[in-house]
Amino acid sequence: MDIRRQLLILFQIFLAALIQGYDIRRVCYFSGSSIYRDGHEFSLKPKDIDPFLCTHLIYASAALDDDGISVKLPDGYDDFQQYRDLTNLMTINEDLTVMLSVGGWELGSQSWSRLVSSRTNMEAFALEVIRYLRMHNFDGLDVNWEYPGTRGSPPGDKHNFAELLEVLQHYFEIEEEPDNKETLVLSVCVDPTQQMIDKSYDLNRISRVVDFINLKLYDFYGHWDDPMRVYPHSALTGENGVKNVNSLINNWIAQGVPKHKIILGIPFFGRSFRLQNSNLSAPGSLAIGPGSDNGDGYPVKNLCHLIKNGGLSEQMYARVPFIVHEDEWISHDNPVSVQEKAELVRSNNLGGVCVWTIDMDDFNGACGTKYPMMFAVLHGLHEYDEYITDKEEAMLFMAEQKRLGKERLSNVALEKRKAGHMLDQLNVPHKSESTFIW
């Protein structure tokens, strides 16, 4: 074997080890609007999230002011309590990264287009974002523009969007970080289809500057299609030309996007269709509109009740399940398909998994195990043991801190009693409890 071949083999081994050394991300979006969707009593509160299930938690979503330069709470939100409750989870899991997503479908393109219309605007936005993130104790920004070059956004915004990300990354890097804080993380949430790549994304520039890219590998089909046919909205494999996770990820890799920055998106919701003919329900059959979810998506925590209580059987197509209930056809993921997608991430050295959204999982275990979808992610990534270890270590640490705190409080109380007794003997008034500092 010649020296060049030996060097090539050594380089390949080194590269494989380097790629394998990347921490796999478990990115969980949390929907701030879930309290309105589910009601206060039945919604997942940020403070109740298990902070060890995810490596990254992303609040979805903040909005932009009309000027496109300032970040704000969405209309209808009147306080920052969800922000505080979410970021407070970092006191339980110090390795957790909590980020803020800006954008979403409701925001549209107008404010974004105004923002990227000049370099001056982009730089002002970057400074404002840094101020806003630090003020609310977030670790980074997720940019979710739906979508550059569409919905009233001119074609040139494809390149302006890449420039915006470059500006953000530059200002994140030159920021003088506060004490005990690291450089802000930058991610982007994208539609991974080739059609949207052509219109919206300069892959080379984007992949160079962001820390990771969350691919929305769902909503491939829906009530917006014309003609409308029932197909899985998050198919893993392709059958008869069906859009699917496997081919879309391979396309991104083929276009030079580093594997370790590709985050495979998994929906924790189903998509429903109303069949044109309830007797014709095979994949590809015609539909006339959305089903009982009215086009909003069917959270897994509700879907599992329908399957369990309705005695429905899941059928498989393109490695994901669907159910038929009377004239309704519902495509979704279940723990089995989620685990298989997570295994694909691990076996191909991708950057991780992102879920939309953790509040749609069966977090109370009403249908069985708590967080069945998230635990399927953990098992598929072979990270369940790590999850248990991290959680046990954190709980032991917190218990020890609590014990030490009680001992300290006990000692302080004893000293106060002694001091009070001495003051009684001297007939001196006690110091007010409210001003006692320790």
C-alpha positions in Angstrom: 0.0 0.0 0.0 1.6 3.3 -1.0 2.0 6.2 1.3 -0.8 8.3 -0.3 -3.4 5.6 0.2 -2.3 5.2 3.9 -2.6 8.9 4.4 -6.1 8.9 2.8 -7.3 6.1 5.0 -5.9 7.8 8.1 -7.7 11.0 7.1 -11.0 9.2 6.5 -10.7 7.6 10.0 -9.9 11.0 11.5 -12.8 12.6 9.7 -15.3 9.9 10.8 -14.1 10.3 14.4 -14.5 14.0 14.2 -18.0 13.8 12.8 -19.0 11.2 15.4 -17.7 13.5 18.1 -20.4 16.1 17.4 -23.1 16.0 20.1 -26.4 15.0 18.6 -29.0 17.7 19.2 -32.5 17.0 20.4 -34.2 20.2 19.5 -37.7 20.7 20.9 -39.9 23.6 19.8 -42.4 24.7 22.4 -45.5 26.6 21.1 -46.3 29.7 23.1 -49.9 29.5 21.7 -50.5 26.0 23.0 -52.3 27.4 26.0 -54.9 28.9 23.6 -55.1 25.7 21.6 -55.5 23.3 24.5 -56.8 25.6 27.3 -55.0 26.5 30.5 -56.0 23.3 32.3 -54.9 20.8 29.6 -51.8 22.6 28.1 -48.2 21.8 28.9 -46.7 24.7 30.9 -43.1 25.6 30.3 -42.2 25.1 33.9 -43.5 21.5 33.8 -41.4 20.4 30.8 -38.8 17.7 31.6 -35.6 19.7 31.0 -33.6 16.6 30.2 -35.6 15.3 27.3 -34.1 18.0 24.9 -30.7 19.5 24.5 -32.2 22.6 22.9 -35.6 24.1 23.7 -36.9 26.8 21.3 -39.8 29.1 22.2 -42.1 29.5 19.1 -42.5 32.2 18.3 -41.8 35.9 18.8 -42.7 38.4 16.1 -41.3 41.5 14.4 -42.5 45.0 14.7 -43.9 46.6 11.6 -40.5 48.3 11.0 -38.9 44.8 10.8 -36.1 45.8 13.2 -37.5 45.1 16.7 -38.5 41.8 18.2 -41.8 41.7 20.2 -44.3 39.3 21.7 -47.0 38.2 19.3 -50.2 40.1 19.4 -52.4 39.0 22.3 -49.5 38.1 24.6 -49.3 40.5 27.5 -46.3 39.3 29.6 -43.1 37.4 29.5 -44.0 34.6 32.0 -43.5 31.9 29.4 -40.1 33.2 28.6 -39.1 33.2 32.3 -40.5 29.7 33.0 -38.7 28.3 30.0 -35.3 29.8 30.7 -35.6 28.9 34.4 -35.4 25.2 33.3 -31.6 25.9 32.8 -31.3 26.1 36.6 -32.3 22.4 36.7 -30.3 21.2 33.7 -27.3 23.5 33.3 -26.5 21.9 29.9 -29.8 22.9 28.4 -29.8 25.5 25.7 -32.9 27.7 25.5 -33.5 29.7 22.3 -36.1 32.1 20.9 -37.6 31.5 17.5 -38.7 34.6 15.5 -41.2 34.3 12.6 -43.7 31.6 11.7 -46.5 31.4 9.1 -48.6 34.1 10.8 -45.9 36.7 10.5 -45.7 36.4 6.7 -43.0 38.1 4.7 -43.7 41.8 4.8 -41.7 42.7 8.0 -38.9 40.4 7.0 -38.7 42.0 3.5 -38.5 45.4 5.1 -35.8 44.2 7.5 -33.5 42.8 4.7 -34.0 45.8 2.4 -30.7 47.4 3.6 -27.5 46.4 5.4 -28.2 49.2 7.9 -31.5 47.6 8.9 -29.8 44.2 9.3 -27.1 45.5 11.6 -29.6 47.4 13.7 -31.7 44.2 14.0 -28.6 42.2 15.0 -27.9 44.6 17.8 -31.5 44.7 18.9 -31.7 40.9 18.9 -28.6 40.6 21.1 -30.1 43.0 23.6 -33.5 41.2 23.6 -32.0 37.7 23.9 -29.7 38.7 26.8 -32.5 40.7 28.5 -34.7 37.6 28.6 -31.8 35.1 29.2 -32.1 33.2 25.9 -29.0 31.4 24.6 -29.7 31.9 20.9 -31.9 32.8 18.0 -33.9 30.6 15.6 -34.9 32.4 12.4 -38.1 31.1 10.9 -39.0 33.2 7.9 -41.8 31.6 5.9 -40.5 32.1 3.2 -37.9 34.4 1.5 -38.8 35.1 -2.1 -42.5 34.1 -1.6 -45.7 35.5 -0.2 -45.0 39.1 -1.4 -41.2 38.9 -0.8 -39.2 39.7 -4.0 -36.9 37.1 -5.6 -33.8 39.1 -4.4 -34.7 38.3 -0.8 -33.2 34.8 -1.2 -29.8 36.4 -1.2 -30.8 39.1 1.3 -31.8 36.4 3.7 -28.4 34.8 3.5 -26.8 38.2 4.2 -29.1 38.7 7.2 -27.8 35.4 8.7 -24.2 36.4 8.0 -24.7 39.7 9.8 -26.3 38.0 12.7 -23.5 35.5 13.1 -20.9 38.3 12.8 -22.5 40.3 15.6 -23.0 37.2 17.7 -19.3 36.5 17.4 -18.0 40.0 18.2 -20.4 40.5 21.1 -18.7 40.8 24.5 -20.5 38.0 26.3 -21.9 38.6 29.8 -20.4 36.7 32.6 -21.2 33.0 32.6 -22.6 33.2 29.1 -21.4 31.8 25.8 -21.6 33.0 22.2 -25.2 33.1 21.1 -26.4 30.2 19.0 -27.9 30.8 15.5 -30.2 28.3 13.8 -32.6 28.5 11.0 -35.9 26.7 10.3 -36.6 25.9 6.6 -38.8 24.2 4.1 -36.4 21.5 2.7 -38.1 20.9 -0.7 -36.1 21.7 -3.9 -38.8 24.1 -5.0 -38.2 26.2 -1.9 -34.4 25.9 -2.1 -34.6 27.5 -5.5 -36.8 30.3 -4.3 -35.6 30.9 -0.8 -32.2 29.5 0.3 -28.6 30.0 -0.7 -27.5 26.8 0.8 -23.7 27.4 0.7 -23.9 30.8 2.4 -26.5 29.7 5.0 -24.8 26.4 6.0 -21.5 28.3 6.4 -22.8 30.7 9.1 -25.5 29.0 11.1 -24.9 26.5 13.9 -27.6 24.1 12.6 -30.5 23.9 10.2 -33.9 22.6 11.3 -35.6 20.9 8.3 -39.4 20.8 8.3 -39.7 17.3 7.1 -43.4 17.3 7.3 -46.4 19.0 5.7 -45.4 17.4 2.4 -49.1 17.1 1.6 -52.2 18.8 2.9 -55.5 20.5 2.2 -53.7 23.3 0.3 -52.9 20.9 -2.6 -54.7 21.0 -5.9 -55.7 18.4 -6.8 -56.0 17.2 -3.2 -55.0 13.6 -2.6 -54.4 11.7 0.6 -50.7 11.0 1.2 -48.6 10.9 4.4 -47.4 14.3 5.3 -44.2 13.0 6.8 -43.3 9.9 4.8 -39.9 8.4 5.6 -39.4 6.6 2.3 -40.6 7.2 -1.3 -43.2 5.1 -3.0 -44.5 6.1 -6.4 -42.8 9.5 -6.3 -44.2 10.5 -2.9 -42.2 13.3 -1.2 -40.3 11.8 1.7 -37.7 12.4 4.4 -35.0 10.1 2.9 -34.8 11.7 -0.5 -35.0 15.3 0.8 -32.1 14.8 3.3 -30.0 13.1 0.6 -30.7 16.1 -1.7 -29.4 18.5 1.0 -26.3 16.4 1.5 -25.7 16.2 -2.3 -25.8 20.0 -2.4 -22.9 20.3 0.1 -24.7 21.0 3.3 -22.6 19.5 6.2 -24.3 16.4 7.7 -23.6 17.6 11.3 -25.7 20.7 10.7 -28.8 18.9 9.3 -31.5 18.5 11.9 -34.3 16.1 10.9 -37.7 17.6 11.7 -40.4 15.3 13.1 -44.0 16.4 13.6 -45.8 15.6 16.8 -49.1 16.2 15.0 -51.1 14.5 12.2 -52.7 16.0 9.1 -56.3 15.1 8.3 -58.2 15.0 5.1 -61.9 14.7 4.3 -62.3 11.9 1.7 -64.3 12.5 -1.4 -65.6 9.0 -1.2 -65.3 7.1 2.2 -65.1 3.8 0.3 -61.9 5.0 -1.5 -59.3 5.5 1.2 -56.1 4.1 -0.2 -53.1 6.5 -0.4 -53.6 8.7 -3.5 -57.4 8.8 -3.1 -59.1 12.2 -3.7 -60.0 14.5 -0.8 -62.2 17.5 -0.6 -60.7 19.4 2.4 -59.3 19.1 5.8 -60.8 16.8 8.4 -61.8 17.5 12.0 -58.6 19.4 12.7 -59.8 22.2 10.4 -56.3 22.3 8.9 -54.6 23.2 12.1 -53.0 19.8 12.7 -54.0 16.9 15.0 -51.8 16.8 18.2 -50.5 13.3 19.0 -51.9 13.6 22.5 -55.4 13.9 21.0 -54.8 11.5 18.2 -53.8 8.7 20.5 -57.2 9.0 22.2 -59.0 8.7 18.9 -57.0 5.5 18.0 -57.3 4.0 21.5 -60.9 4.8 22.3 -62.2 4.4 18.7 -60.7 1.0 18.3 -58.9 2.2 15.1 -56.1 0.3 13.4 -53.0 2.0 12.1 -52.1 1.2 8.6 -48.6 1.8 7.1 -47.5 3.5 4.0 -44.0 4.8 3.2 -42.9 3.7 6.7 -45.4 6.0 8.6 -48.9 5.2 9.8 -52.3 6.5 8.8 -55.8 5.9 10.1 -59.2 6.0 8.5 -62.2 7.1 10.6 -65.4 7.2 8.6 -64.7 9.8 5.9 -61.6 11.2 7.6 -58.0 10.2 6.6 -55.3 11.1 9.1 -51.6 10.8 8.4 -49.3 11.0 11.5 -46.2 9.6 13.2 -46.2 7.2 16.1 -43.4 6.1 18.4 -42.3 3.3 16.0 -41.9 5.7 13.0 -40.3 8.3 15.2 -37.7 5.9 16.5 -36.9 4.8 13.0 -36.3 8.4 11.9 -34.1 9.0 14.9 -32.1 5.9 14.1 -31.6 7.3 10.6 -30.1 10.4 12.1 -27.7 8.4 14.3 -26.6 5.9 11.6 -25.9 8.7 9.1 -24.1 11.0 11.4 -26.7 13.8 11.0 -26.8 16.7 13.4 -29.9 15.6 15.3 -33.7 15.7 15.6 -36.1 18.6 16.0 -39.7 18.1 17.1 -42.7 20.3 16.3 -43.8 20.6 19.1 -43.1 19.0 22.5 -46.5 20.3 23.8 -48.3 18.1 21.3 -46.7 14.9 22.8 -48.8 12.9 25.3 -46.9 14.6 28.1 -49.3 13.4 30.8 -49.3 9.8 29.7 -53.1 9.8 29.2 -52.8 7.1 26.6 -50.0 5.2 28.3 -46.4 6.3 28.8 -45.6 9.9 29.4 -43.8 11.6 26.4 -44.0 8.5 24.2 -42.7 10.4 21.1 -39.8 12.0 22.9 -38.7 8.7 24.4 -38.9 7.2 21.0 -36.4 9.9 19.9 -34.1 9.0 22.8 -34.2 5.3 22.0 -33.6 5.9 18.3 -30.6 8.0 19.0 -29.4 5.5 21.6 -29.4 8.3 24.2 -31.9 6.9 26.8 -29.1 5.8 29.2 -27.5 9.2 28.9 -30.8 10.9 29.6 -31.3 8.7 32.8 -27.7 9.4 34.0 -27.9 13.2 33.4 -31.3 13.4 35.2 -30.1 11.3 38.2 -26.9 13.3 38.6 -28.9 16.6 38.5 -31.4 15.3 41.0 -28.7 14.2 43.3 -27.0 17.6 43.0 -30.2 19.4 43.7 -31.0 17.2 46.7 -27.5 17.9 48.1 -27.9 21.6 47.6 -31.3 21.5 49.3 -29.7 19.6 52.2 -26.9 22.1 52.6 -29.4 24.9 52.3 -31.5 23.5 55.1 -28.4 23.1 57.3 -27.5 26.6 56.5 -31.0 27.9 57.3 -31.0 25.8 60.5 -27.6 27.3 61.6 -28.9 30.8 60.8 -32.1 30.3 62.7 -30.0 29.1 65.7 -27.8 32.1 65.6 -30.8 34.4 65.3 -32.4 32.8 68.4 -29.2 33.3 70.4 -28.9 36.9 69.2 -32.6 37.5 70.1 -32.1 36.0 73.6 -29.1 38.3 74.2 -31.1 41.3 73.0 -33.9 40.4 75.3 -31.5 40.4 78.2 -30.2 43.8 77.2 -33.8 45.1 76.6 -32.9 46.1 73.0 -35.6 45.9 70.2 -35.1 43.0 67.7 -34.0 43.9 64.1 -36.8 43.5 61.6 -37.0 40.1 59.8 -37.6 41.9 56.5 -34.1 43.5 56.7 -32.2 40.5 57.8 -29.6 39.6 55.1 -27.7 36.3 55.0 
